Amino acid sequence: MNSYNTPALRRELANYISGYVDGEGCFSVSFSKREKLRIGWEVKPSFCVGQNYDRREVLDLMMSYFNCGHIRRDWGDRTLKYEVRRSEDLLTKIIPHFEKFPLKSAKQKDFLRFAEICRQMKGLEHHKIRGLRAILKNAYEMNGSGKRKLPLSAILETIRR
């Protein structure tokens, strides 16, 4: 990061990161059944970028740029993932970056839904039945080519009153 010490170079890096994420990144929201929670479901937003081991330096660059998150192995596809899950980091670092340096592909729509969900969660909407239903419906509109373990209807039927 030291070599990005002028505004023009920092802007160039920011645009590079947005472009890279447009191709290799993912904004997602997952849901886990949690009996101890009043409504019964945990909402987990995540920003993730994948890369092969031999190109780890780009993930290290992103982690340094955003100053948050972690890099982990993904045993499923034998890659590395840079991931940010902490709500505060998503709201204060990740979302503002992509609002200032927007994505150019259809992934921008996923990002906008993701940002809305994170803000709803900050307002504790995921602890309310109506809010959780709205978050679920919004999340299920994201990542059309992705896979979900449960259909939306299965989760909606189990939300505690």
Secondary structure, DSSP 8 states (H G I E B T S, - for coil): -TT--SHHHHHHHHHHHHHHHHHHEEEEEEEEE-TTSSSSEEEEEEEEEEE-GGGHHHHHHHHHHHT--EEEEETTTTEEEEEE--HHHIIIIIHHHHHHS--SSTHHHHHHHHHHHHHHHHTTGGGSHHHHHHHHHHHHTS-TTS--SS-HHHHHHH---
